[in-house]
Amino acid sequence: MKAIAIVPGTPGSHLVDRPEPSITAQDEVKMRVIRVGICGTDREEVSGGRAQAPDGRKELVIGHEMLGQVTCIGSSVTRVKTGDYAVFTVRRGCGACASCLMDRADMCQSGNYRERGIRGLDGYQTEFVVDREKYIVHVPAELEPVGVLMEPLSIVEKAIDEALRVQILRCPEAATTPDWLHGRACLVAGLGPVGLLAAMILRLRGGEVYGLDVVDSAVARPRWLDSIGGHYIDGREVPADQVEKKIAPMELIVDASGIAQLEFNLLDALALNGIYVLTGIPGGDRPISIPGAELIRQLVLDNQVMLGSVNAARGHFQMAVDDLAAAHLRWGAQIASLITDRYSRDQFAGLTGQHRADSIKEVIEWA
């Protein structure tokens, strides 16, 4: 079978031939890959950045945002049946720490986890994949057109869920208000796929959502935000440190920008008792200057929380299925329009440059 692979640390990707996997244990599931999303991590890997091949190999099959269709199941499998659509999760635990032993590899305490398509395990940019039932999440047939969004949506689910759990623990009002987000000002910074999916979740929860980016309001991402009831803020006209004064203090901020200086500046937009969760990972190692004492005074005196969140557990994928179904019912074809570019596996090598202005989510079609 064909697969898309890289040599970690070396720019470029190429098609390779790999043996087609088969089921070897009673709890395994085999899937035919339908499509796989392309994200910033994939582009970083293809450019020669952060990636790790499986032990004893030079090449890594990339891809971690997948949707597949079940072709075969082991004798003990009950979560899915042949013909079902499903996704596999990404991270695999170290097998030693308390978190991983509780199937929460997203909170691994040793750092010795592996991730399919990223770190130590081949990914999903290939024709067939096999993995254990414990890592599979069923996707209803009506969500097949958008099922490839499950992985990035799971990242958002975890980040927002963690932020709300923290608020419930520390804020009396949040602890006694089931729909605490309803009507509250929420800011999403960086309107790529993760940022727009965060906006979608916050709109489903009733939040008054603002999206911050530095693109023209007429291009696809701000238009999509507007279509689900969000409000676009052009960061060239309203910088992060002016959002509180010109728009409103934000009670929840979700950063998906991956721009370190902006991530710190966004603290100026955070409301009293607010919480700020970061999902964007800055690239490079260029130093930045920040007013450290002023920022810490603000965090302390304004009773604020700044929280980092990465990866997701299987439960967050299930939350993603549920919310994607709700969004599909509410906004219909608008959700599918997040997928703007579809390519064949042979075209992937040319996709590592700049996005089109109207590009949101790009996918490789395998089926």
Secondary structure, 3 states (H helix, E strand, C coil): CEEEEECCCCCCCEEEECCCCCCCCCCEEEEEEEEEEECHHHHHHHCCCCCECCCCCCCEECCCEEEEEEEEECCCCCCCCCCCEEEECCEECCCCCHHHHCCCHHHCCCCCCEEECCEEECCCCECEEEEEHHHEEEECHHHHHHHHHHHHHHHHHHHHHHHHHHHHHHCHHHHCCCCCCCCCEEEEECCCHHHHHHHHHHHHCCCEEEEEECCCCCCHHHHHHHHCCCEEEECCCCCHHHHHHHCCCEEEEEECCCCHHHHHHHHHHEEEEEEEEECCCCCCCCCCCCCHHHHHHHHHHCCCEEEECCCCCHHHHHHHHHHHHHHHHHHCHHHHCCEEEEECHHHHHHHCCCCCCCCCEEEEECC
